[in-house]
Amino acid sequence: MKKYQIPAYIQMFYFLLTIIWPFVHLESFLKITGPKTDIWLVKTVSLLLFPYILLIVYVLRIKQSPLVILAIMLCCAGLAGIDLYYYLNNVIRWTYMIDCILEILFIGYWIFILKIRSENKSVPNEMR
């Protein structure tokens, strides 16, 4: 595995875990994240992350597109912003702040990848 790809694979695994968890064991999901009134919404939001896994695969395996990277970063920013807003308004548990921090780290990673891309004007060997 190439060194610059490791964080992207971590993000894919994290998103996959986030997608699967409420379907596989809702009880433990609710115990960690807190009670929910609309379980259908939990499952819907989880499934909405799946296309972002595909976008990461696209960037890693097909083409390192700045537009696709921007879409991934916007997903992370949206999730982090929602986590922070609702945590600060005492709507969700502190465990969502872990997600917020991870999403911010993922944004930092993709900024790094864009910086490398702009400096080299081509895809680095490590991303091929």
C-alpha positions in Angstrom: 0.0 0.0 0.0 1.3 3.4 -0.9 2.0 5.8 2.0 -0.3 8.6 0.8 -3.2 6.2 0.4 -3.4 5.0 4.0 -5.6 7.8 5.3 -8.0 7.4 2.4 -8.4 3.7 3.2 -8.9 4.6 6.9 -11.6 7.0 5.8 -13.3 4.4 3.6 -13.2 1.9 6.5 -14.6 4.4 8.9 -17.4 5.4 6.5 -18.2 1.7 5.9 -18.3 1.1 9.7 -20.6 4.0 10.0 -22.9 2.7 7.3 -23.1 -0.9 8.6 -23.2 -0.4 12.4 -26.9 0.8 12.7 -28.0 -2.1 10.5 -26.0 -4.8 12.2 -26.5 -3.9 15.8 -28.8 -0.9 16.4 -28.8 -1.4 20.2 -25.1 -0.8 20.6 -25.2 2.1 18.1 -27.9 3.8 20.2 -26.1 3.0 23.4 -22.9 4.8 22.2 -24.5 7.7 20.2 -27.6 8.2 22.4 -31.3 7.6 21.9 -33.0 8.4 18.6 -36.7 8.9 17.8 -36.4 8.4 14.1 -34.5 5.2 13.4 -35.3 5.4 9.7 -33.4 8.7 9.6 -30.3 7.1 11.2 -30.3 4.4 8.6 -30.9 6.8 5.8 -28.0 9.1 6.8 -25.8 6.0 7.1 -26.6 4.9 3.6 -26.0 8.3 2.2 -22.3 7.9 3.1 -21.9 5.0 0.6 -21.4 7.2 -2.5 -18.5 8.9 -0.8 -16.7 5.6 -0.4 -17.1 5.2 -4.2 -15.7 8.7 -4.7 -12.6 7.8 -2.6 -12.1 4.7 -4.6 -12.4 6.8 -7.8 -9.7 9.2 -6.6 -7.4 6.3 -5.5 -7.8 4.0 -8.5 -9.0 6.0 -11.5 -8.4 9.7 -11.5 -7.2 12.2 -8.9 -9.9 14.8 -9.7 -9.9 18.0 -7.6 -13.7 18.2 -8.1 -14.2 14.7 -6.6 -11.8 15.5 -3.8 -13.8 18.7 -3.1 -17.0 16.7 -2.9 -15.3 14.3 -0.4 -14.1 17.3 1.7 -17.6 18.9 1.6 -19.1 15.7 3.0 -16.6 15.8 5.8 -17.2 19.4 6.5 -20.9 18.9 6.5 -20.7 16.0 9.0 -18.2 17.9 11.2 -20.3 21.0 11.2 -23.5 19.1 12.1 -21.7 17.3 14.9 -20.3 20.5 16.3 -23.5 22.5 16.1 -25.8 19.9 17.7 -23.2 19.0 20.3 -22.9 22.7 21.3 -26.7 23.0 21.5 -26.9 19.9 23.8 -28.8 17.8 21.3 -26.3 15.0 20.8 -23.7 13.3 23.0 -20.0 14.0 23.2 -19.3 10.9 21.2 -20.2 12.8 18.1 -17.2 15.1 18.8 -15.0 12.1 18.0 -16.6 12.0 14.6 -16.1 15.8 14.3 -12.4 15.5 14.9 -12.0 12.6 12.5 -13.8 14.5 9.8 -11.6 17.5 10.3 -8.5 15.2 10.0 -9.9 13.7 6.8 -10.3 17.3 5.4 -6.7 18.0 6.3 -5.6 14.9 4.5 -7.4 15.8 1.3 -6.0 19.4 1.5 -2.5 17.7 1.7 -3.3 15.6 -1.4 -4.5 18.7 -3.3 -1.3 20.6 -2.3 0.9 17.7 -3.5 -1.0 17.6 -6.7 -0.7 21.3 -7.4 3.0 21.3 -6.6 3.8 18.3 -8.8 1.2 19.2 -11.5 0.7 15.4 -11.8 -0.3 12.5 -9.7 2.5 11.4 -7.3 3.7 7.9 -7.8 2.5 7.0 -4.3 -1.2 7.7 -5.4 -1.1 5.5 -8.5 
